[in-house]
Amino acid sequence: MLDEIKGRFGAIERLEAEDIADNIAYIVTRPRHVAINEILVRPTEQQG
């Protein structure tokens, strides 16, 4: 089944712990008047 998914979508680079940590740092450093209720983090097919 995993091979089927990879065939349909290609190889997707995994997120690293630093990617999630960067988003958490962004959330907690917003001013008090800013409320972030949800955030969606997912990998893209872009390579840096």
NUFI-886854 format. One record per residue: residue number from 0; x, y, z of N, C-alpha, C in turn. Coordinates in Angstrom, 3 decimals, decimal comma, m for minus. Layout:
+-----+----------+----------+----------+----------+----------+----------+----------+----------+----------+
!  nr !      n.x !      n.y !      n.z !     ca.x !     ca.y !     ca.z !      c.x !      c.y !      c.z !
+-----+----------+----------+----------+----------+----------+----------+----------+----------+----------+
! NUM !        X !        Y !        Z !        X !        Y !        Z !        X !        Y !        Z !
...
+-----+----------+----------+----------+----------+----------+----------+----------+----------+----------+
% end
This chain:
+-----+----------+----------+----------+----------+----------+----------+----------+----------+----------+
!  nr !      n.x !      n.y !      n.z !     ca.x !     ca.y !     ca.z !      c.x !      c.y !      c.z !
+-----+----------+----------+----------+----------+----------+----------+----------+----------+----------+
!   0 !    0,817 !   m1,197 !    0,000 !    0,000 !    0,000 !    0,000 !    0,861 !    1,261 !    0,000 !
!   1 !    1,954 !    1,256 !    0,757 !    2,844 !    2,415 !    0,790 !    3,420 !    2,698 !   m0,594 !
!   2 !    3,784 !    1,650 !   m1,320 !    4,311 !    1,836 !   m2,672 !    3,263 !    2,462 !   m3,592 !
!   3 !    2,007 !    2,086 !   m3,406 !    0,923 !    2,656 !   m4,209 !    0,782 !    4,157 !   m3,935 !
!   4 !    0,860 !    4,523 !   m2,668 !    0,753 !    5,937 !   m2,297 !    1,932 !    6,716 !   m2,862 !
!   5 !    3,130 !    6,167 !   m2,723 !    4,311 !    6,839 !   m3,269 !    4,199 !    6,994 !   m4,784 !
!   6 !    3,632 !    5,995 !   m5,442 !    3,459 !    6,064 !   m6,883 !    2,496 !    7,164 !   m7,299 !
!   7 !    1,478 !    7,387 !   m6,494 !    0,488 !    8,409 !   m6,816 !    0,979 !    9,809 !   m6,506 !
!   8 !    1,731 !    9,964 !   m5,434 !    2,111 !   11,290 !   m4,979 !    3,606 !   11,575 !   m5,075 !
!   9 !    4,394 !   10,594 !   m5,383 !    5,834 !   10,784 !   m5,429 !    6,428 !   10,775 !   m4,038 !
!  10 !    7,718 !   10,864 !   m3,968 !    8,403 !   10,872 !   m2,668 !    8,227 !   12,241 !   m2,022 !
!  11 !    7,725 !   12,263 !   m0,817 !    7,517 !   13,510 !   m0,095 !    8,549 !   13,580 !    1,027 !
!  12 !    9,251 !   14,692 !    1,071 !   10,256 !   14,880 !    2,109 !    9,570 !   14,997 !    3,469 !
!  13 !   10,095 !   14,332 !    4,455 !    9,516 !   14,360 !    5,795 !    9,823 !   15,671 !    6,496 !
!  14 !    8,908 !   16,051 !    7,365 !    9,161 !   17,203 !    8,215 !   10,160 !   16,813 !    9,300 !
!  15 !   10,957 !   17,765 !    9,701 !   11,921 !   17,560 !   10,775 !   11,379 !   18,211 !   12,051 !
!  16 !   11,904 !   17,826 !   13,184 !   11,491 !   18,410 !   14,460 !   11,687 !   19,927 !   14,450 !
!  17 !   12,724 !   20,393 !   13,788 !   13,004 !   21,825 !   13,713 !   11,895 !   22,571 !   12,971 !
!  18 !   11,262 !   21,914 !   12,010 !   10,158 !   22,541 !   11,276 !    8,989 !   22,830 !   12,213 !
!  19 !    8,672 !   21,887 !   13,067 !    7,587 !   22,062 !   14,024 !    7,986 !   23,089 !   15,082 !
!  20 !    9,219 !   23,002 !   15,571 !    9,703 !   23,944 !   16,579 !    9,657 !   25,376 !   16,056 !
!  21 !    9,989 !   25,579 !   14,800 !    9,953 !   26,907 !   14,193 !    8,531 !   27,459 !   14,205 !
!  22 !    7,560 !   26,617 !   13,923 !    6,163 !   27,055 !   13,946 !    5,689 !   27,377 !   15,362 !
!  23 !    6,104 !   26,588 !   16,326 !    5,744 !   26,857 !   17,718 !    6,348 !   28,180 !   18,167 !
!  24 !    7,597 !   28,409 !   17,797 !    8,248 !   29,678 !   18,148 !    7,494 !   30,854 !   17,533 !
!  25 !    7,041 !   30,697 !   16,307 !    6,260 !   31,757 !   15,664 !    4,982 !   32,041 !   16,459 !
!  26 !    4,271 !   30,990 !   16,839 !    3,001 !   31,143 !   17,555 !    3,199 !   31,855 !   18,888 !
!  27 !    4,170 !   31,424 !   19,666 !    4,329 !   31,970 !   21,017 !    4,974 !   33,354 !   21,046 !
!  28 !    5,469 !   33,818 !   19,909 !    6,075 !   35,152 !   19,882 !    5,154 !   36,203 !   19,264 !
!  29 !    3,917 !   35,856 !   18,974 !    2,954 !   36,844 !   18,469 !    2,519 !   37,743 !   19,611 !
!  30 !    2,149 !   38,975 !   19,284 !    1,645 !   39,876 !   20,327 !    0,393 !   39,290 !   21,006 !
!  31 !    0,126 !   39,736 !   22,225 !   m1,001 !   39,197 !   23,000 !   m2,344 !   39,393 !   22,305 !
!  32 !   m2,457 !   40,436 !   21,469 !   m3,730 !   40,680 !   20,808 !   m3,956 !   39,783 !   19,578 !
!  33 !   m2,991 !   38,942 !   19,269 !   m3,100 !   38,018 !   18,133 !   m3,408 !   36,624 !   18,663 !
!  34 !   m4,491 !   36,037 !   18,161 !   m4,862 !   34,682 !   18,564 !   m4,713 !   33,757 !   17,360 !
!  35 !   m3,897 !   32,754 !   17,504 !   m3,756 !   31,737 !   16,466 !   m4,466 !   30,502 !   16,978 !
!  36 !   m5,593 !   30,193 !   16,364 !   m6,416 !   29,077 !   16,822 !   m6,010 !   27,751 !   16,193 !
!  37 !   m5,547 !   27,807 !   14,977 !   m5,154 !   26,579 !   14,282 !   m3,967 !   26,870 !   13,382 !
!  38 !   m3,180 !   25,849 !   13,154 !   m2,089 !   25,947 !   12,195 !   m1,924 !   24,577 !   11,549 !
!  39 !   m1,711 !   24,566 !   10,265 !   m1,530 !   23,329 !    9,515 !   m0,121 !   23,326 !    8,956 !
!  40 !    0,637 !   22,322 !    9,297 !    2,017 !   22,206 !    8,823 !    2,111 !   20,895 !    8,051 !
!  41 !    2,521 !   20,977 !    6,818 !    2,694 !   19,767 !    6,016 !    3,850 !   19,956 !    5,047 !
!  42 !    4,466 !   18,874 !    4,653 !    5,595 !   18,983 !    3,727 !    5,126 !   19,328 !    2,317 !
!  43 !    5,987 !   19,951 !    1,576 !    5,720 !   20,229 !    0,174 !    6,752 !   19,484 !   m0,664 !
!  44 !    6,561 !   19,520 !   m1,941 !    7,511 !   18,843 !   m2,821 !    8,674 !   19,752 !   m3,196 !
!  45 !    8,713 !   20,964 !   m2,632 !    9,791 !   21,889 !   m2,924 !   11,051 !   21,442 !   m2,192 !
!  46 !   12,175 !   21,672 !   m2,819 !   13,444 !   21,355 !   m2,171 !   14,210 !   22,648 !   m1,968 !
!  47 !   14,758 !   22,798 !   m0,747 !   15,430 !   24,034 !   m0,383 !   16,857 !   24,074 !   m0,740 !
+-----+----------+----------+----------+----------+----------+----------+----------+----------+----------+
% end
